[in-house]
Amino acid sequence: MLMSSVEFTRPGRRDERREKTTLFCPTCGHESSATDEGDWLVTEHDRDGEHEVAYVCPDCGETLTVQPLLSQ
Ligand SMILES: [Zn+2]
């Protein structure tokens, strides 16, 4: 198993209030950090050369797919 690290584009100090790293489950409203401090069940894979991260809600099982590398 690869020990790959999850890369996120950090919001930086000027955008702190947005809390980009917090994810909300649209189904049950579960809220948790998208970093490894959160309790999402995270799976990563590559599709068409794009690195993709899927977060599975620990409460209801909803899957949220996130493309974390939105470099501007
Ligand atoms: Zn949920």
N, CA, C, O and the ligand as a Tripos MOL2 file, in Angstrom:
@<TRIPOS>MOLECULE
protein
  289   287    73     0     0
PROTEIN
NO_CHARGES

@<TRIPOS>ATOM
      1 N           0.8450   -1.2010    0.0000 N.3       1 MET1
      2 CA          0.0000    0.0000    0.0000 C.3       1 MET1
      3 C           0.8770    1.2470    0.0000 C.2       1 MET1
      4 O           1.7940    1.3790    0.8100 O.2       1 MET1
      5 N           0.5860    2.1340   -0.8990 N.am      2 LEU2
      6 CA          1.3800    3.3500   -0.9970 C.3       2 LEU2
      7 C           1.0350    4.3190    0.1360 C.2       2 LEU2
      8 O          -0.1280    4.5270    0.4790 O.2       2 LEU2
      9 N           2.0650    4.8830    0.6850 N.am      3 MET3
     10 CA          1.8410    5.8970    1.7100 C.3       3 MET3
     11 C           1.8740    7.2720    1.0620 C.2       3 MET3
     12 O           2.7340    8.0980    1.3670 O.2       3 MET3
     13 N           0.9480    7.4970    0.1890 N.am      4 SER4
     14 CA          0.9330    8.7990   -0.4740 C.3       4 SER4
     15 C           0.2350    9.8190    0.4030 C.2       4 SER4
     16 O          -0.7530    9.5130    1.0710 O.2       4 SER4
     17 N           0.7390   10.9940    0.3950 N.am      5 SER5
     18 CA          0.1330   12.0380    1.2000 C.3       5 SER5
     19 C          -0.9360   12.7620    0.3950 C.2       5 SER5
     20 O          -0.8220   12.9100   -0.8210 O.2       5 SER5
     21 N          -1.9510   13.1990    1.0740 N.am      6 VAL6
     22 CA         -3.0150   13.9400    0.4200 C.3       6 VAL6
     23 C          -2.5880   15.3940    0.2940 C.2       6 VAL6
     24 O          -2.2030   16.0380    1.2690 O.2       6 VAL6
     25 N          -2.6670   15.8840   -0.9180 N.am      7 GLU7
     26 CA         -2.2530   17.2640   -1.1240 C.3       7 GLU7
     27 C          -3.4730   18.1640   -1.2620 C.2       7 GLU7
     28 O          -4.3540   17.9200   -2.0860 O.2       7 GLU7
     29 N          -3.5060   19.1730   -0.4700 N.am      8 PHE8
     30 CA         -4.5860   20.1360   -0.5720 C.3       8 PHE8
     31 C          -4.0240   21.5190   -0.8520 C.2       8 PHE8
     32 O          -2.9330   21.8770   -0.4100 O.2       8 PHE8
     33 N          -4.7820   22.2570   -1.5770 N.am      9 THR9
     34 CA         -4.4230   23.6530   -1.7420 C.3       9 THR9
     35 C          -4.9150   24.4060   -0.5140 C.2       9 THR9
     36 O          -6.1130   24.6240   -0.3370 O.2       9 THR9
     37 N          -3.9980   24.7840    0.3000 N.am     10 ARG10
     38 CA         -4.3780   25.4650    1.5340 C.3      10 ARG10
     39 C          -4.9060   26.8670    1.2310 C.2      10 ARG10
     40 O          -4.3820   27.5490    0.3500 O.2      10 ARG10
     41 N          -5.9080   27.2850    1.9330 N.am     11 PRO11
     42 CA         -6.5100   28.5860    1.6430 C.3      11 PRO11
     43 C          -5.5930   29.7560    1.9660 C.2      11 PRO11
     44 O          -5.7440   30.8290    1.3810 O.2      11 PRO11
     45 N          -4.6760   29.5820    2.8530 N.am     12 GLY12
     46 CA         -3.8070   30.7030    3.2000 C.3      12 GLY12
     47 C          -4.4980   31.6510    4.1590 C.2      12 GLY12
     48 O          -5.7160   31.5960    4.3240 O.2      12 GLY12
     49 N          -3.7580   32.4820    4.7650 N.am     13 ARG13
     50 CA         -4.2880   33.3140    5.8480 C.3      13 ARG13
     51 C          -5.3920   34.2630    5.3820 C.2      13 ARG13
     52 O          -6.3550   34.5040    6.1090 O.2      13 ARG13
     53 N          -5.2520   34.7940    4.1800 N.am     14 ARG14
     54 CA         -6.2250   35.7950    3.7480 C.3      14 ARG14
     55 C          -7.5910   35.1800    3.4610 C.2      14 ARG14
     56 O          -8.5800   35.8970    3.3050 O.2      14 ARG14
     57 N          -7.6450   33.8620    3.3940 N.am     15 ASP15
     58 CA         -8.9140   33.2230    3.0670 C.3      15 ASP15
     59 C          -9.3240   32.2490    4.1710 C.2      15 ASP15
     60 O         -10.0330   31.2730    3.9250 O.2      15 ASP15
     61 N          -8.8800   32.5240    5.3490 N.am     16 GLU16
     62 CA         -9.0770   31.6090    6.4670 C.3      16 GLU16
     63 C         -10.5450   31.3030    6.7360 C.2      16 GLU16
     64 O         -10.8960   30.1790    7.0960 O.2      16 GLU16
     65 N         -11.3770   32.2810    6.5640 N.am     17 ARG17
     66 CA        -12.7710   32.1160    6.9790 C.3      17 ARG17
     67 C         -13.5200   31.1180    6.1100 C.2      17 ARG17
     68 O         -14.5440   30.5740    6.5240 O.2      17 ARG17
     69 N         -13.0180   30.8790    4.9210 N.am     18 ARG18
     70 CA        -13.7190   29.9480    4.0370 C.3      18 ARG18
     71 C         -13.5930   28.5000    4.5110 C.2      18 ARG18
     72 O         -14.4690   27.6810    4.2290 O.2      18 ARG18
     73 N         -12.5400   28.1820    5.2100 N.am     19 GLU19
     74 CA        -12.3300   26.8170    5.6920 C.3      19 GLU19
     75 C         -12.5310   25.7980    4.5770 C.2      19 GLU19
     76 O         -13.3810   24.9130    4.6780 O.2      19 GLU19
     77 N         -11.7690   25.9250    3.5530 N.am     20 LYS20
     78 CA        -11.8930   25.0420    2.3960 C.3      20 LYS20
     79 C         -11.6920   23.5750    2.7450 C.2      20 LYS20
     80 O         -12.1440   22.6900    2.0190 O.2      20 LYS20
     81 N         -11.0290   23.3280    3.8280 N.am     21 THR21
     82 CA        -10.7320   21.9410    4.1240 C.3      21 THR21
     83 C         -11.8300   21.2640    4.9300 C.2      21 THR21
     84 O         -11.6920   20.1070    5.3280 O.2      21 THR21
     85 N         -12.9230   21.9870    5.1710 N.am     22 THR22
     86 CA        -14.0480   21.3620    5.8440 C.3      22 THR22
     87 C         -15.0550   20.8720    4.8070 C.2      22 THR22
     88 O         -15.4490   21.6150    3.9080 O.2      22 THR22
     89 N         -15.4590   19.6270    4.9430 N.am     23 LEU23
     90 CA        -16.4320   19.0580    4.0240 C.3      23 LEU23
     91 C         -17.7570   18.8390    4.7390 C.2      23 LEU23
     92 O         -17.7960   18.5200    5.9270 O.2      23 LEU23
     93 N         -18.8300   19.0160    3.9990 N.am     24 PHE24
     94 CA        -20.1620   18.8030    4.5390 C.3      24 PHE24
     95 C         -20.8490   17.7090    3.7430 C.2      24 PHE24
     96 O         -20.8350   17.7260    2.5120 O.2      24 PHE24
     97 N         -21.4420   16.7700    4.4360 N.am     25 CYS25
     98 CA        -22.2010   15.7340    3.7450 C.3      25 CYS25
     99 C         -23.5520   16.3080    3.3400 C.2      25 CYS25
    100 O         -24.2850   16.8110    4.1910 O.2      25 CYS25
    101 N         -23.8990   16.2420    2.0400 N.am     26 PRO26
    102 CA        -25.1600   16.8020    1.5830 C.3      26 PRO26
    103 C         -26.3640   15.9640    2.0120 C.2      26 PRO26
    104 O         -27.5000   16.4330    1.9590 O.2      26 PRO26
    105 N         -26.1210   14.7610    2.4230 N.am     27 THR27
    106 CA        -27.2300   13.8710    2.7650 C.3      27 THR27
    107 C         -27.6310   13.9920    4.2320 C.2      27 THR27
    108 O         -28.8130   14.1230    4.5460 O.2      27 THR27
    109 N         -26.6550   13.9480    5.1190 N.am     28 CYS28
    110 CA        -27.0060   13.9490    6.5410 C.3      28 CYS28
    111 C         -26.4470   15.1650    7.2810 C.2      28 CYS28
    112 O         -26.7300   15.3630    8.4620 O.2      28 CYS28
    113 N         -25.6470   15.9810    6.5740 N.am     29 GLY29
    114 CA        -25.1330   17.1780    7.2080 C.3      29 GLY29
    115 C         -23.8840   16.9540    8.0420 C.2      29 GLY29
    116 O         -23.4260   17.8580    8.7400 O.2      29 GLY29
    117 N         -23.3440   15.7720    7.9720 N.am     30 HIS30
    118 CA        -22.1190   15.5010    8.7020 C.3      30 HIS30
    119 C         -21.0330   16.4790    8.2710 C.2      30 HIS30
    120 O         -20.8690   16.7550    7.0830 O.2      30 HIS30
    121 N         -20.3110   16.9890    9.2250 N.am     31 GLU31
    122 CA        -19.2890   17.9900    8.9580 C.3      31 GLU31
    123 C         -17.9880   17.5730    9.6110 C.2      31 GLU31
    124 O         -17.9390   17.2620   10.8010 O.2      31 GLU31
    125 N         -16.9330   17.5730    8.8060 N.am     32 SER32
    126 CA        -15.6400   17.2180    9.3670 C.3      32 SER32
    127 C         -14.5320   17.7250    8.4660 C.2      32 SER32
    128 O         -14.7540   18.0330    7.2950 O.2      32 SER32
    129 N         -13.3700   17.8040    9.0130 N.am     33 SER33
    130 CA        -12.2310   18.2840    8.2420 C.3      33 SER33
    131 C         -11.8870   17.2990    7.1420 C.2      33 SER33
    132 O         -11.9970   16.0850    7.3140 O.2      33 SER33
    133 N         -11.4690   17.8450    6.0080 N.am     34 ALA34
    134 CA        -11.0520   16.9980    4.8980 C.3      34 ALA34
    135 C          -9.5970   16.5610    5.0410 C.2      34 ALA34
    136 O          -9.0930   15.7850    4.2290 O.2      34 ALA34
    137 N          -8.9370   17.0510    6.0560 N.am     35 THR35
    138 CA         -7.5690   16.6040    6.2950 C.3      35 THR35
    139 C          -7.6170   15.3040    7.0780 C.2      35 THR35
    140 O          -8.6950   14.7820    7.3600 O.2      35 THR35
    141 N          -6.4730   14.7930    7.4210 N.am     36 ASP36
    142 CA         -6.4710   13.5250    8.1530 C.3      36 ASP36
    143 C          -6.9460   13.6820    9.5920 C.2      36 ASP36
    144 O          -6.9750   12.7130   10.3510 O.2      36 ASP36
    145 N          -7.3120   14.8890    9.9600 N.am     37 GLU37
    146 CA         -7.9270   15.0950   11.2710 C.3      37 GLU37
    147 C          -9.4110   14.7580   11.2490 C.2      37 GLU37
    148 O         -10.0230   14.5370   12.2940 O.2      37 GLU37
    149 N          -9.9780   14.7220   10.0610 N.am     38 GLY38
    150 CA        -11.3950   14.4340    9.9280 C.3      38 GLY38
    151 C         -11.6780   12.9460   10.0390 C.2      38 GLY38
    152 O         -10.7600   12.1300   10.1210 O.2      38 GLY38
    153 N         -12.9600   12.6060   10.0420 N.am     39 ASP39
    154 CA        -13.3070   11.1910   10.1830 C.3      39 ASP39
    155 C         -13.9140   10.6080    8.9160 C.2      39 ASP39
    156 O         -14.5490    9.5540    8.9560 O.2      39 ASP39
    157 N         -13.7220   11.2900    7.7900 N.am     40 TRP40
    158 CA        -14.1690   10.7320    6.5220 C.3      40 TRP40
    159 C         -13.3630    9.4810    6.1930 C.2      40 TRP40
    160 O         -12.1970    9.3570    6.5680 O.2      40 TRP40
    161 N         -14.0050    8.5610    5.4890 N.am     41 LEU41
    162 CA        -13.2800    7.4020    4.9900 C.3      41 LEU41
    163 C         -12.7530    7.7780    3.6140 C.2      41 LEU41
    164 O         -13.5210    7.8870    2.6580 O.2      41 LEU41
    165 N         -11.4600    7.9750    3.5160 N.am     42 VAL42
    166 CA        -10.8760    8.5530    2.3170 C.3      42 VAL42
    167 C         -10.3050    7.4790    1.4180 C.2      42 VAL42
    168 O          -9.5480    6.6150    1.8590 O.2      42 VAL42
    169 N         -10.6780    7.5430    0.1480 N.am     43 THR43
    170 CA        -10.0330    6.7040   -0.8480 C.3      43 THR43
    171 C          -9.4830    7.6010   -1.9440 C.2      43 THR43
    172 O         -10.0900    8.6110   -2.3000 O.2      43 THR43
    173 N          -8.3460    7.2270   -2.4670 N.am     44 GLU44
    174 CA         -7.7240    8.0070   -3.5240 C.3      44 GLU44
    175 C          -7.5060    7.1470   -4.7480 C.2      44 GLU44
    176 O          -7.1960    5.9600   -4.6420 O.2      44 GLU44
    177 N          -7.6680    7.7400   -5.8840 N.am     45 HIS45
    178 CA         -7.3670    7.0280   -7.1210 C.3      45 HIS45
    179 C          -7.0660    8.0320   -8.2170 C.2      45 HIS45
    180 O          -7.3270    9.2280   -8.0880 O.2      45 HIS45
    181 N          -6.5130    7.5150   -9.2900 N.am     46 ASP46
    182 CA         -6.2260    8.3660  -10.4360 C.3      46 ASP46
    183 C          -7.1580    7.9930  -11.5720 C.2      46 ASP46
    184 O          -7.3420    6.8140  -11.8750 O.2      46 ASP46
    185 N          -7.7380    8.9910  -12.1920 N.am     47 ARG47
    186 CA         -8.6130    8.7450  -13.3300 C.3      47 ARG47
    187 C          -8.2500    9.7190  -14.4420 C.2      47 ARG47
    188 O          -8.2660   10.9350  -14.2490 O.2      47 ARG47
    189 N          -7.9280    9.1780  -15.5880 N.am     48 ASP48
    190 CA         -7.5160   10.0070  -16.7210 C.3      48 ASP48
    191 C          -6.3810   10.9610  -16.3360 C.2      48 ASP48
    192 O          -6.3390   12.1110  -16.7730 O.2      48 ASP48
    193 N          -5.4850   10.4660  -15.5260 N.am     49 GLY49
    194 CA         -4.3360   11.2700  -15.1380 C.3      49 GLY49
    195 C          -4.6420   12.2820  -14.0550 C.2      49 GLY49
    196 O          -3.7510   12.9910  -13.5880 O.2      49 GLY49
    197 N          -5.9120   12.3510  -13.6520 N.am     50 GLU50
    198 CA         -6.2700   13.2970  -12.5990 C.3      50 GLU50
    199 C          -6.3260   12.5560  -11.2670 C.2      50 GLU50
    200 O          -6.9280   11.4880  -11.1480 O.2      50 GLU50
    201 N          -5.6940   13.1430  -10.2950 N.am     51 HIS51
    202 CA         -5.7440   12.5560   -8.9660 C.3      51 HIS51
    203 C          -7.0680   12.9410   -8.3210 C.2      51 HIS51
    204 O          -7.4430   14.1130   -8.2830 O.2      51 HIS51
    205 N          -7.7600   11.9370   -7.8210 N.am     52 GLU52
    206 CA         -9.0900   12.1850   -7.3060 C.3      52 GLU52
    207 C          -9.1970   11.5820   -5.9160 C.2      52 GLU52
    208 O          -8.6620   10.5070   -5.6430 O.2      52 GLU52
    209 N          -9.8850   12.2780   -5.0630 N.am     53 VAL53
    210 CA        -10.0650   11.7900   -3.7040 C.3      53 VAL53
    211 C         -11.5570   11.6590   -3.4240 C.2      53 VAL53
    212 O         -12.3250   12.5870   -3.6760 O.2      53 VAL53
    213 N         -11.9520   10.5340   -2.9180 N.am     54 ALA54
    214 CA        -13.3480   10.3310   -2.5580 C.3      54 ALA54
    215 C         -13.4680   10.2220   -1.0430 C.2      54 ALA54
    216 O         -12.7100    9.5030   -0.3910 O.2      54 ALA54
    217 N         -14.4340   10.9500   -0.5050 N.am     55 TYR55
    218 CA        -14.6870   10.9100    0.9270 C.3      55 TYR55
    219 C         -16.0180   10.2300    1.1590 C.2      55 TYR55
    220 O         -17.0380   10.6210    0.5910 O.2      55 TYR55
    221 N         -16.0000    9.2110    1.9960 N.am     56 VAL56
    222 CA        -17.2320    8.5170    2.3160 C.3      56 VAL56
    223 C         -17.6820    8.9280    3.7110 C.2      56 VAL56
    224 O         -16.9300    8.8340    4.6810 O.2      56 VAL56
    225 N         -18.9230    9.3830    3.7840 N.am     57 CYS57
    226 CA        -19.4550    9.8370    5.0600 C.3      57 CYS57
    227 C         -19.5340    8.6720    6.0430 C.2      57 CYS57
    228 O         -20.0990    7.6280    5.7170 O.2      57 CYS57
    229 N         -18.9790    8.8370    7.2340 N.am     58 PRO58
    230 CA        -19.0060    7.7690    8.2280 C.3      58 PRO58
    231 C         -20.3910    7.5770    8.8370 C.2      58 PRO58
    232 O         -20.6550    6.5580    9.4740 O.2      58 PRO58
    233 N         -21.2650    8.5420    8.6450 N.am     59 ASP59
    234 CA        -22.6010    8.4430    9.2250 C.3      59 ASP59
    235 C         -23.5930    7.7590    8.3000 C.2      59 ASP59
    236 O         -24.3230    6.8610    8.7190 O.2      59 ASP59
    237 N         -23.6210    8.1870    7.0310 N.am     60 CYS60
    238 CA        -24.6680    7.6870    6.1460 C.3      60 CYS60
    239 C         -24.1220    6.9650    4.9100 C.2      60 CYS60
    240 O         -24.8870    6.3610    4.1580 O.2      60 CYS60
    241 N         -22.8100    7.0260    4.6970 N.am     61 GLY61
    242 CA        -22.2370    6.2940    3.5880 C.3      61 GLY61
    243 C         -22.2320    7.0370    2.2620 C.2      61 GLY61
    244 O         -21.8090    6.4930    1.2420 O.2      61 GLY61
    245 N         -22.6990    8.2650    2.2760 N.am     62 GLU62
    246 CA        -22.6620    9.0870    1.0690 C.3      62 GLU62
    247 C         -21.2150    9.2840    0.6170 C.2      62 GLU62
    248 O         -20.3140    9.4550    1.4370 O.2      62 GLU62
    249 N         -21.0100    9.2560   -0.6950 N.am     63 THR63
    250 CA        -19.6680    9.4690   -1.2150 C.3      63 THR63
    251 C         -19.5500   10.8550   -1.8140 C.2      63 THR63
    252 O         -20.3370   11.2450   -2.6760 O.2      63 THR63
    253 N         -18.5670   11.5820   -1.3520 N.am     64 LEU64
    254 CA        -18.2770   12.8940   -1.9070 C.3      64 LEU64
    255 C         -16.9750   12.7930   -2.6790 C.2      64 LEU64
    256 O         -15.9640   12.3390   -2.1430 O.2      64 LEU64
    257 N         -16.9950   13.2070   -3.9120 N.am     65 THR65
    258 CA        -15.7760   13.1680   -4.7030 C.3      65 THR65
    259 C         -15.1970   14.5660   -4.8180 C.2      65 THR65
    260 O         -15.8900   15.5280   -5.1500 O.2      65 THR65
    261 N         -13.9320   14.6460   -4.5400 N.am     66 VAL66
    262 CA        -13.2750   15.9410   -4.4950 C.3      66 VAL66
    263 C         -12.0350   15.9130   -5.3660 C.2      66 VAL66
    264 O         -11.2510   14.9670   -5.3040 O.2      66 VAL66
    265 N         -11.8550   16.9260   -6.1630 N.am     67 GLN67
    266 CA        -10.5880   17.1210   -6.8580 C.3      67 GLN67
    267 C          -9.7980   18.1650   -6.0700 C.2      67 GLN67
    268 O         -10.0710   19.3620   -6.1620 O.2      67 GLN67
    269 N          -8.8430   17.7110   -5.3140 N.am     68 PRO68
    270 CA         -8.1860   18.6040   -4.3570 C.3      68 PRO68
    271 C          -7.1660   19.5510   -4.9740 C.2      68 PRO68
    272 O          -6.8020   20.5500   -4.3540 O.2      68 PRO68
    273 N          -6.7120   19.2650   -6.1490 N.am     69 LEU69
    274 CA         -5.6090   20.0710   -6.6840 C.3      69 LEU69
    275 C          -6.1240   21.1480   -7.6340 C.2      69 LEU69
    276 O          -5.8700   21.1060   -8.8370 O.2      69 LEU69
    277 N          -6.8370   22.0940   -7.0820 N.am     70 LEU70
    278 CA         -7.3390   23.1860   -7.8960 C.3      70 LEU70
    279 C          -6.3420   24.3390   -7.8630 C.2      70 LEU70
    280 O          -6.6280   25.4120   -7.3310 O.2      70 LEU70
    281 N          -5.1980   24.1050   -8.4280 N.am     71 SER71
    282 CA         -4.2180   25.1850   -8.4620 C.3      71 SER71
    283 C          -4.7090   26.2750   -9.3970 C.2      71 SER71
    284 O          -5.1900   26.0040  -10.4970 O.2      71 SER71
    285 N          -4.5800   27.4880   -8.9460 N.am     72 GLN72
    286 CA         -5.2190   28.5830   -9.6550 C.3      72 GLN72
    287 C          -4.4180   28.9520  -10.8820 C.2      72 GLN72
    288 O          -4.8000   29.8630  -11.6180 O.2      72 GLN72
    289 ZN        -23.6610   11.6870    5.6200 Zn       73 ZN73
@<TRIPOS>BOND
     1     1     2 1
     2     2     3 1
     3     3     4 2
     4     3     5 am
     5     5     6 1
     6     6     7 1
     7     7     8 2
     8     7     9 am
     9     9    10 1
    10    10    11 1
    11    11    12 2
    12    11    13 am
    13    13    14 1
    14    14    15 1
    15    15    16 2
    16    15    17 am
    17    17    18 1
    18    18    19 1
    19    19    20 2
    20    19    21 am
    21    21    22 1
    22    22    23 1
    23    23    24 2
    24    23    25 am
    25    25    26 1
    26    26    27 1
    27    27    28 2
    28    27    29 am
    29    29    30 1
    30    30    31 1
    31    31    32 2
    32    31    33 am
    33    33    34 1
    34    34    35 1
    35    35    36 2
    36    35    37 am
    37    37    38 1
    38    38    39 1
    39    39    40 2
    40    39    41 am
    41    41    42 1
    42    42    43 1
    43    43    44 2
    44    43    45 am
    45    45    46 1
    46    46    47 1
    47    47    48 2
    48    47    49 am
    49    49    50 1
    50    50    51 1
    51    51    52 2
    52    51    53 am
    53    53    54 1
    54    54    55 1
    55    55    56 2
    56    55    57 am
    57    57    58 1
    58    58    59 1
    59    59    60 2
    60    59    61 am
    61    61    62 1
    62    62    63 1
    63    63    64 2
    64    63    65 am
    65    65    66 1
    66    66    67 1
    67    67    68 2
    68    67    69 am
    69    69    70 1
    70    70    71 1
    71    71    72 2
    72    71    73 am
    73    73    74 1
    74    74    75 1
    75    75    76 2
    76    75    77 am
    77    77    78 1
    78    78    79 1
    79    79    80 2
    80    79    81 am
    81    81    82 1
    82    82    83 1
    83    83    84 2
    84    83    85 am
    85    85    86 1
    86    86    87 1
    87    87    88 2
    88    87    89 am
    89    89    90 1
    90    90    91 1
    91    91    92 2
    92    91    93 am
    93    93    94 1
    94    94    95 1
    95    95    96 2
    96    95    97 am
    97    97    98 1
    98    98    99 1
    99    99   100 2
   100    99   101 am
   101   101   102 1
   102   102   103 1
   103   103   104 2
   104   103   105 am
   105   105   106 1
   106   106   107 1
   107   107   108 2
   108   107   109 am
   109   109   110 1
   110   110   111 1
   111   111   112 2
   112   111   113 am
   113   113   114 1
   114   114   115 1
   115   115   116 2
   116   115   117 am
   117   117   118 1
   118   118   119 1
   119   119   120 2
   120   119   121 am
   121   121   122 1
   122   122   123 1
   123   123   124 2
   124   123   125 am
   125   125   126 1
   126   126   127 1
   127   127   128 2
   128   127   129 am
   129   129   130 1
   130   130   131 1
   131   131   132 2
   132   131   133 am
   133   133   134 1
   134   134   135 1
   135   135   136 2
   136   135   137 am
   137   137   138 1
   138   138   139 1
   139   139   140 2
   140   139   141 am
   141   141   142 1
   142   142   143 1
   143   143   144 2
   144   143   145 am
   145   145   146 1
   146   146   147 1
   147   147   148 2
   148   147   149 am
   149   149   150 1
   150   150   151 1
   151   151   152 2
   152   151   153 am
   153   153   154 1
   154   154   155 1
   155   155   156 2
   156   155   157 am
   157   157   158 1
   158   158   159 1
   159   159   160 2
   160   159   161 am
   161   161   162 1
   162   162   163 1
   163   163   164 2
   164   163   165 am
   165   165   166 1
   166   166   167 1
   167   167   168 2
   168   167   169 am
   169   169   170 1
   170   170   171 1
   171   171   172 2
   172   171   173 am
   173   173   174 1
   174   174   175 1
   175   175   176 2
   176   175   177 am
   177   177   178 1
   178   178   179 1
   179   179   180 2
   180   179   181 am
   181   181   182 1
   182   182   183 1
   183   183   184 2
   184   183   185 am
   185   185   186 1
   186   186   187 1
   187   187   188 2
   188   187   189 am
   189   189   190 1
   190   190   191 1
   191   191   192 2
   192   191   193 am
   193   193   194 1
   194   194   195 1
   195   195   196 2
   196   195   197 am
   197   197   198 1
   198   198   199 1
   199   199   200 2
   200   199   201 am
   201   201   202 1
   202   202   203 1
   203   203   204 2
   204   203   205 am
   205   205   206 1
   206   206   207 1
   207   207   208 2
   208   207   209 am
   209   209   210 1
   210   210   211 1
   211   211   212 2
   212   211   213 am
   213   213   214 1
   214   214   215 1
   215   215   216 2
   216   215   217 am
   217   217   218 1
   218   218   219 1
   219   219   220 2
   220   219   221 am
   221   221   222 1
   222   222   223 1
   223   223   224 2
   224   223   225 am
   225   225   226 1
   226   226   227 1
   227   227   228 2
   228   227   229 am
   229   229   230 1
   230   230   231 1
   231   231   232 2
   232   231   233 am
   233   233   234 1
   234   234   235 1
   235   235   236 2
   236   235   237 am
   237   237   238 1
   238   238   239 1
   239   239   240 2
   240   239   241 am
   241   241   242 1
   242   242   243 1
   243   243   244 2
   244   243   245 am
   245   245   246 1
   246   246   247 1
   247   247   248 2
   248   247   249 am
   249   249   250 1
   250   250   251 1
   251   251   252 2
   252   251   253 am
   253   253   254 1
   254   254   255 1
   255   255   256 2
   256   255   257 am
   257   257   258 1
   258   258   259 1
   259   259   260 2
   260   259   261 am
   261   261   262 1
   262   262   263 1
   263   263   264 2
   264   263   265 am
   265   265   266 1
   266   266   267 1
   267   267   268 2
   268   267   269 am
   269   269   270 1
   270   270   271 1
   271   271   272 2
   272   271   273 am
   273   273   274 1
   274   274   275 1
   275   275   276 2
   276   275   277 am
   277   277   278 1
   278   278   279 1
   279   279   280 2
   280   279   281 am
   281   281   282 1
   282   282   283 1
   283   283   284 2
   284   283   285 am
   285   285   286 1
   286   286   287 1
   287   287   288 2
@<TRIPOS>SUBSTRUCTURE
     1 MET1         2 RESIDUE 1 A MET
     2 LEU2         6 RESIDUE 1 A LEU
     3 MET3        10 RESIDUE 1 A MET
     4 SER4        14 RESIDUE 1 A SER
     5 SER5        18 RESIDUE 1 A SER
     6 VAL6        22 RESIDUE 1 A VAL
     7 GLU7        26 RESIDUE 1 A GLU
     8 PHE8        30 RESIDUE 1 A PHE
     9 THR9        34 RESIDUE 1 A THR
    10 ARG10       38 RESIDUE 1 A ARG
    11 PRO11       42 RESIDUE 1 A PRO
    12 GLY12       46 RESIDUE 1 A GLY
    13 ARG13       50 RESIDUE 1 A ARG
    14 ARG14       54 RESIDUE 1 A ARG
    15 ASP15       58 RESIDUE 1 A ASP
    16 GLU16       62 RESIDUE 1 A GLU
    17 ARG17       66 RESIDUE 1 A ARG
    18 ARG18       70 RESIDUE 1 A ARG
    19 GLU19       74 RESIDUE 1 A GLU
    20 LYS20       78 RESIDUE 1 A LYS
    21 THR21       82 RESIDUE 1 A THR
    22 THR22       86 RESIDUE 1 A THR
    23 LEU23       90 RESIDUE 1 A LEU
    24 PHE24       94 RESIDUE 1 A PHE
    25 CYS25       98 RESIDUE 1 A CYS
    26 PRO26      102 RESIDUE 1 A PRO
    27 THR27      106 RESIDUE 1 A THR
    28 CYS28      110 RESIDUE 1 A CYS
    29 GLY29      114 RESIDUE 1 A GLY
    30 HIS30      118 RESIDUE 1 A HIS
    31 GLU31      122 RESIDUE 1 A GLU
    32 SER32      126 RESIDUE 1 A SER
    33 SER33      130 RESIDUE 1 A SER
    34 ALA34      134 RESIDUE 1 A ALA
    35 THR35      138 RESIDUE 1 A THR
    36 ASP36      142 RESIDUE 1 A ASP
    37 GLU37      146 RESIDUE 1 A GLU
    38 GLY38      150 RESIDUE 1 A GLY
    39 ASP39      154 RESIDUE 1 A ASP
    40 TRP40      158 RESIDUE 1 A TRP
    41 LEU41      162 RESIDUE 1 A LEU
    42 VAL42      166 RESIDUE 1 A VAL
    43 THR43      170 RESIDUE 1 A THR
    44 GLU44      174 RESIDUE 1 A GLU
    45 HIS45      178 RESIDUE 1 A HIS
    46 ASP46      182 RESIDUE 1 A ASP
    47 ARG47      186 RESIDUE 1 A ARG
    48 ASP48      190 RESIDUE 1 A ASP
    49 GLY49      194 RESIDUE 1 A GLY
    50 GLU50      198 RESIDUE 1 A GLU
    51 HIS51      202 RESIDUE 1 A HIS
    52 GLU52      206 RESIDUE 1 A GLU
    53 VAL53      210 RESIDUE 1 A VAL
    54 ALA54      214 RESIDUE 1 A ALA
    55 TYR55      218 RESIDUE 1 A TYR
    56 VAL56      222 RESIDUE 1 A VAL
    57 CYS57      226 RESIDUE 1 A CYS
    58 PRO58      230 RESIDUE 1 A PRO
    59 ASP59      234 RESIDUE 1 A ASP
    60 CYS60      238 RESIDUE 1 A CYS
    61 GLY61      242 RESIDUE 1 A GLY
    62 GLU62      246 RESIDUE 1 A GLU
    63 THR63      250 RESIDUE 1 A THR
    64 LEU64      254 RESIDUE 1 A LEU
    65 THR65      258 RESIDUE 1 A THR
    66 VAL66      262 RESIDUE 1 A VAL
    67 GLN67      266 RESIDUE 1 A GLN
    68 PRO68      270 RESIDUE 1 A PRO
    69 LEU69      274 RESIDUE 1 A LEU
    70 LEU70      278 RESIDUE 1 A LEU
    71 SER71      282 RESIDUE 1 A SER
    72 GLN72      286 RESIDUE 1 A GLN
    73 ZN73       289 GROUP 0 **** ****
